[in-house]
Amino acid sequence: MFSERIRILRKEAKLTQAQAARNVGLSPRGYQDLELGATPRGDTLLSIADFYGVSIDWLMGRTDRRAVNGGKREA
């Protein structure tokens, strides 16, 4: 799921894998590995979610809602 979603996001942004990699702080090979199914580390996951402006839950397939929950949590 993750690999499919980052590929979708990259193509929507009209970026090459090398351009996307540079923007999220990875080597081109590291980014390519993620699109091929490698599991991201926590810091990489955060960086990708921040760059594309999507939620980690969406990236990981836990929800169909792309948006980041920007609201404050109520106690």
N, CA, C and O atoms as a GROMACS GRO file, in nm:
protein
  300
    1MET      N    1   0.082  -0.119   0.000
    1MET     CA    2   0.000   0.000   0.000
    1MET      C    3   0.087   0.126   0.000
    1MET      O    4   0.066   0.218  -0.080
    2PHE      N    5   0.186   0.130   0.091
    2PHE     CA    6   0.273   0.248   0.102
    2PHE      C    7   0.343   0.277  -0.030
    2PHE      O    8   0.343   0.391  -0.078
    3SER      N    9   0.401   0.175  -0.089
    3SER     CA   10   0.476   0.196  -0.214
    3SER      C   11   0.386   0.249  -0.325
    3SER      O   12   0.428   0.335  -0.402
    4GLU      N   13   0.266   0.200  -0.333
    4GLU     CA   14   0.171   0.248  -0.434
    4GLU      C   15   0.136   0.394  -0.410
    4GLU      O   16   0.127   0.474  -0.504
    5ARG      N   17   0.116   0.429  -0.286
    5ARG     CA   18   0.073   0.565  -0.253
    5ARG      C   19   0.184   0.667  -0.275
    5ARG      O   20   0.156   0.778  -0.321
    6ILE      N   21   0.308   0.633  -0.244
    6ILE     CA   22   0.412   0.732  -0.269
    6ILE      C   23   0.438   0.747  -0.419
    6ILE      O   24   0.476   0.854  -0.466
    7ARG      N   25   0.416   0.640  -0.494
    7ARG     CA   26   0.430   0.650  -0.639
    7ARG      C   27   0.321   0.741  -0.696
    7ARG      O   28   0.349   0.824  -0.783
    8ILE      N   29   0.198   0.726  -0.648
    8ILE     CA   30   0.086   0.812  -0.690
    8ILE      C   31   0.119   0.959  -0.659
    8ILE      O   32   0.103   1.045  -0.744
    9LEU      N   33   0.164   0.985  -0.536
    9LEU     CA   34   0.194   1.122  -0.496
    9LEU      C   35   0.306   1.183  -0.581
    9LEU      O   36   0.297   1.298  -0.622
   10ARG      N   37   0.409   1.104  -0.606
   10ARG     CA   38   0.522   1.154  -0.686
   10ARG      C   39   0.476   1.188  -0.827
   10ARG      O   40   0.513   1.292  -0.882
   11LYS      N   41   0.396   1.102  -0.885
   11LYS     CA   42   0.349   1.127  -1.022
   11LYS      C   43   0.253   1.246  -1.026
   11LYS      O   44   0.257   1.324  -1.122
   12GLU      N   45   0.168   1.261  -0.926
   12GLU     CA   46   0.079   1.377  -0.920
   12GLU      C   47   0.160   1.507  -0.912
   12GLU      O   48   0.120   1.609  -0.968
   13ALA      N   49   0.273   1.501  -0.842
   13ALA     CA   50   0.359   1.619  -0.827
   13ALA      C   51   0.452   1.637  -0.948
   13ALA      O   52   0.528   1.733  -0.955
   14LYS      N   53   0.445   1.542  -1.042
   14LYS     CA   54   0.528   1.547  -1.164
   14LYS      C   55   0.678   1.553  -1.130
   14LYS      O   56   0.753   1.634  -1.185
   15LEU      N   57   0.718   1.465  -1.038
   15LEU     CA   58   0.858   1.456  -0.995
   15LEU      C   59   0.919   1.325  -1.040
   15LEU      O   60   0.851   1.223  -1.052
   16THR      N   61   1.049   1.328  -1.065
   16THR     CA   62   1.122   1.203  -1.085
   16THR      C   63   1.151   1.144  -0.948
   16THR      O   64   1.135   1.211  -0.845
   17GLN      N   65   1.194   1.019  -0.946
   17GLN     CA   66   1.231   0.960  -0.818
   17GLN      C   67   1.348   1.036  -0.756
   17GLN      O   68   1.352   1.054  -0.634
   18ALA      N   69   1.442   1.080  -0.838
   18ALA     CA   70   1.557   1.154  -0.786
   18ALA      C   71   1.514   1.287  -0.724
   18ALA      O   72   1.567   1.327  -0.620
   19GLN      N   73   1.419   1.356  -0.787
   19GLN     CA   74   1.371   1.483  -0.732
   19GLN      C   75   1.297   1.460  -0.601
   19GLN      O   76   1.318   1.533  -0.504
   20ALA      N   77   1.212   1.359  -0.597
   20ALA     CA   78   1.138   1.328  -0.475
   20ALA      C   79   1.235   1.290  -0.364
   20ALA      O   80   1.220   1.333  -0.249
   21ALA      N   81   1.334   1.209  -0.398
   21ALA     CA   82   1.433   1.165  -0.299
   21ALA      C   83   1.504   1.284  -0.237
   21ALA      O   84   1.519   1.291  -0.115
   22ARG      N   85   1.546   1.377  -0.320
   22ARG     CA   86   1.617   1.497  -0.272
   22ARG      C   87   1.528   1.576  -0.176
   22ARG      O   88   1.576   1.626  -0.074
   23ASN      N   89   1.400   1.586  -0.208
   23ASN     CA   90   1.307   1.664  -0.124
   23ASN      C   91   1.278   1.600   0.010
   23ASN      O   92   1.243   1.670   0.106
   24VAL      N   93   1.291   1.469   0.020
   24VAL     CA   94   1.261   1.402   0.148
   24VAL      C   95   1.388   1.355   0.219
   24VAL      O   96   1.380   1.289   0.323
   25GLY      N   97   1.505   1.388   0.162
   25GLY     CA   98   1.631   1.357   0.229
   25GLY      C   99   1.680   1.214   0.212
   25GLY      O  100   1.746   1.160   0.301
   26LEU      N  101   1.647   1.154   0.099
   26LEU     CA  102   1.692   1.018   0.072
   26LEU      C  103   1.781   1.016  -0.051
   26LEU      O  104   1.784   1.111  -0.129
   27SER      N  105   1.853   0.909  -0.068
   27SER     CA  106   1.926   0.888  -0.193
   27SER      C  107   1.824   0.844  -0.297
   27SER      O  108   1.718   0.792  -0.262
   28PRO      N  109   1.854   0.865  -0.424
   28PRO     CA  110   1.761   0.817  -0.527
   28PRO      C  111   1.733   0.668  -0.514
   28PRO      O  112   1.620   0.624  -0.532
   29ARG      N  113   1.836   0.590  -0.482
   29ARG     CA  114   1.818   0.446  -0.465
   29ARG      C  115   1.727   0.416  -0.345
   29ARG      O  116   1.644   0.325  -0.351
   30GLY      N  117   1.744   0.491  -0.238
   30GLY     CA  118   1.660   0.472  -0.120
   30GLY      C  119   1.513   0.496  -0.150
   30GLY      O  120   1.426   0.422  -0.105
   31TYR      N  121   1.486   0.601  -0.228
   31TYR     CA  122   1.348   0.632  -0.265
   31TYR      C  123   1.293   0.524  -0.358
   31TYR      O  124   1.179   0.481  -0.344
   32GLN      N  125   1.376   0.482  -0.453
   32GLN     CA  126   1.335   0.377  -0.545
   32GLN      C  127   1.299   0.249  -0.468
   32GLN      O  128   1.200   0.183  -0.498
   33ASP      N  129   1.381   0.215  -0.370
   33ASP     CA  130   1.354   0.097  -0.288
   33ASP      C  131   1.217   0.106  -0.220
   33ASP      O  132   1.145   0.007  -0.211
   34LEU      N  133   1.181   0.226  -0.172
   34LEU     CA  134   1.050   0.244  -0.109
   34LEU      C  135   0.937   0.220  -0.209
   34LEU      O  136   0.836   0.158  -0.175
   35GLU      N  137   0.954   0.269  -0.330
   35GLU     CA  138   0.850   0.248  -0.432
   35GLU      C  139   0.843   0.101  -0.475
   35GLU      O  140   0.742   0.056  -0.529
   36LEU      N  141   0.951   0.028  -0.450
   36LEU     CA  142   0.953  -0.115  -0.484
   36LEU      C  143   0.908  -0.203  -0.368
   36LEU      O  144   0.904  -0.326  -0.381
   37GLY      N  145   0.873  -0.142  -0.255
   37GLY     CA  146   0.817  -0.220  -0.146
   37GLY      C  147   0.894  -0.224  -0.016
   37GLY      O  148   0.850  -0.290   0.078
   38ALA      N  149   1.008  -0.154  -0.006
   38ALA     CA  150   1.082  -0.150   0.120
   38ALA      C  151   1.001  -0.080   0.227
   38ALA      O  152   0.920   0.008   0.196
   39THR      N  153   1.021  -0.117   0.351
   39THR     CA  154   0.951  -0.056   0.463
   39THR      C  155   1.025   0.069   0.508
   39THR      O  156   1.146   0.063   0.534
   40PRO      N  157   0.955   0.183   0.518
   40PRO     CA  158   1.023   0.307   0.559
   40PRO      C  159   1.052   0.310   0.709
   40PRO      O  160   0.978   0.253   0.789
   41ARG      N  161   1.160   0.377   0.745
   41ARG     CA  162   1.188   0.404   0.886
   41ARG      C  163   1.097   0.517   0.931
   41ARG      O  164   1.040   0.588   0.848
   42GLY      N  165   1.082   0.534   1.059
   42GLY     CA  166   0.993   0.635   1.114
   42GLY      C  167   1.022   0.776   1.069
   42GLY      O  168   0.931   0.849   1.031
   43ASP      N  169   1.151   0.816   1.071
   43ASP     CA  170   1.186   0.952   1.031
   43ASP      C  171   1.162   0.973   0.882
   43ASP      O  172   1.124   1.083   0.841
   44THR      N  173   1.184   0.871   0.802
   44THR     CA  174   1.158   0.879   0.658
   44THR      C  175   1.009   0.893   0.633
   44THR      O  176   0.966   0.971   0.547
   45LEU      N  177   0.930   0.817   0.705
   45LEU     CA  178   0.785   0.823   0.691
   45LEU      C  179   0.733   0.963   0.723
   45LEU      O  180   0.649   1.016   0.650
   46LEU      N  181   0.783   1.022   0.829
   46LEU     CA  182   0.743   1.158   0.866
   46LEU      C  183   0.783   1.259   0.759
   46LEU      O  184   0.706   1.348   0.724
   47SER      N  185   0.903   1.244   0.708
   47SER     CA  186   0.953   1.336   0.606
   47SER      C  187   0.868   1.329   0.478
   47SER      O  188   0.837   1.432   0.418
   48ILE      N  189   0.832   1.209   0.438
   48ILE     CA  190   0.750   1.192   0.317
   48ILE      C  191   0.611   1.248   0.339
   48ILE      O  192   0.557   1.317   0.252
   49ALA      N  193   0.552   1.219   0.453
   49ALA     CA  194   0.418   1.271   0.484
   49ALA      C  195   0.418   1.424   0.486
   49ALA      O  196   0.327   1.487   0.432
   50ASP      N  197   0.519   1.482   0.547
   50ASP     CA  198   0.530   1.628   0.552
   50ASP      C  199   0.548   1.688   0.414
   50ASP      O  200   0.483   1.786   0.379
   51PHE      N  201   0.636   1.629   0.334
   51PHE     CA  202   0.663   1.682   0.201
   51PHE      C  203   0.538   1.682   0.114
   51PHE      O  204   0.509   1.781   0.046
   52TYR      N  205   0.465   1.571   0.114
   52TYR     CA  206   0.347   1.560   0.029
   52TYR      C  207   0.220   1.616   0.094
   52TYR      O  208   0.117   1.630   0.028
   53GLY      N  209   0.227   1.648   0.222
   53GLY     CA  210   0.111   1.705   0.291
   53GLY      C  211  -0.002   1.606   0.313
   53GLY      O  212  -0.120   1.642   0.303
   54VAL      N  213   0.034   1.482   0.343
   54VAL     CA  214  -0.066   1.379   0.367
   54VAL      C  215  -0.043   1.317   0.504
   54VAL      O  216   0.062   1.336   0.566
   55SER      N  217  -0.142   1.244   0.551
   55SER     CA  218  -0.128   1.180   0.682
   55SER      C  219  -0.050   1.050   0.671
   55SER      O  220  -0.052   0.983   0.568
   56ILE      N  221   0.018   1.015   0.778
   56ILE     CA  222   0.090   0.889   0.784
   56ILE      C  223  -0.009   0.774   0.775
   56ILE      O  224   0.021   0.672   0.711
   57ASP      N  225  -0.124   0.788   0.837
   57ASP     CA  226  -0.225   0.682   0.829
   57ASP      C  227  -0.266   0.655   0.685
   57ASP      O  228  -0.286   0.540   0.647
   58TRP      N  229  -0.278   0.760   0.604
   58TRP     CA  230  -0.313   0.740   0.463
   58TRP      C  231  -0.198   0.671   0.390
   58TRP      O  232  -0.221   0.577   0.313
   59LEU      N  233  -0.076   0.717   0.413
   59LEU     CA  234   0.039   0.655   0.349
   59LEU      C  235   0.047   0.506   0.378
   59LEU      O  236   0.081   0.426   0.291
   60MET      N  237   0.015   0.468   0.500
   60MET     CA  238   0.028   0.329   0.541
   60MET      C  239  -0.098   0.247   0.515
   60MET      O  240  -0.103   0.128   0.548
   61GLY      N  241  -0.200   0.309   0.456
   61GLY     CA  242  -0.320   0.235   0.420
   61GLY      C  243  -0.420   0.214   0.533
   61GLY      O  244  -0.507   0.128   0.524
   62ARG      N  245  -0.406   0.292   0.638
   62ARG     CA  246  -0.498   0.278   0.753
   62ARG      C  247  -0.627   0.356   0.735
   62ARG      O  248  -0.724   0.333   0.807
   63THR      N  249  -0.628   0.450   0.639
   63THR     CA  250  -0.746   0.530   0.611
   63THR      C  251  -0.745   0.569   0.464
   63THR      O  252  -0.641   0.566   0.399
   64ASP      N  253  -0.860   0.605   0.414
   64ASP     CA  254  -0.869   0.656   0.277
   64ASP      C  255  -0.866   0.807   0.274
   64ASP      O  256  -0.878   0.867   0.167
   65ARG      N  257  -0.851   0.870   0.388
   65ARG     CA  258  -0.849   1.015   0.399
   65ARG      C  259  -0.704   1.065   0.396
   65ARG      O  260  -0.625   1.037   0.486
   66ARG      N  261  -0.672   1.140   0.290
   66ARG     CA  262  -0.535   1.190   0.275
   66ARG      C  263  -0.499   1.300   0.373
   66ARG      O  264  -0.384   1.309   0.417
   67ALA      N  265  -0.594   1.382   0.408
   67ALA     CA  266  -0.568   1.504   0.485
   67ALA      C  267  -0.506   1.474   0.620
   67ALA      O  268  -0.536   1.374   0.685
   68VAL      N  269  -0.418   1.565   0.659
   68VAL     CA  270  -0.358   1.560   0.791
   68VAL      C  271  -0.457   1.622   0.888
   68VAL      O  272  -0.516   1.726   0.858
   69ASN      N  273  -0.475   1.561   1.003
   69ASN     CA  274  -0.564   1.615   1.104
   69ASN      C  275  -0.493   1.730   1.172
   69ASN      O  276  -0.410   1.710   1.261
   70GLY      N  277  -0.526   1.853   1.129
   70GLY     CA  278  -0.457   1.970   1.182
   70GLY      C  279  -0.524   2.031   1.304
   70GLY      O  280  -0.471   2.125   1.363
   71GLY      N  281  -0.639   1.979   1.341
   71GLY     CA  282  -0.711   2.036   1.453
   71GLY      C  283  -0.654   1.991   1.587
   71GLY      O  284  -0.583   1.891   1.596
   72LYS      N  285  -0.687   2.066   1.690
   72LYS     CA  286  -0.641   2.029   1.823
   72LYS      C  287  -0.729   1.916   1.875
   72LYS      O  288  -0.849   1.910   1.848
   73ARG      N  289  -0.666   1.829   1.951
   73ARG     CA  290  -0.740   1.720   2.014
   73ARG      C  291  -0.813   1.772   2.136
   73ARG      O  292  -0.761   1.852   2.214
   74GLU      N  293  -0.932   1.725   2.150
   74GLU     CA  294  -1.010   1.765   2.268
   74GLU      C  295  -0.987   1.662   2.378
   74GLU      O  296  -0.977   1.542   2.352
   75ALA      N  297  -0.980   1.711   2.500
   75ALA     CA  298  -0.956   1.623   2.614
   75ALA      C  299  -1.083   1.550   2.653
   75ALA      O  300  -1.082   1.472   2.748
   0.00000   0.00000   0.00000
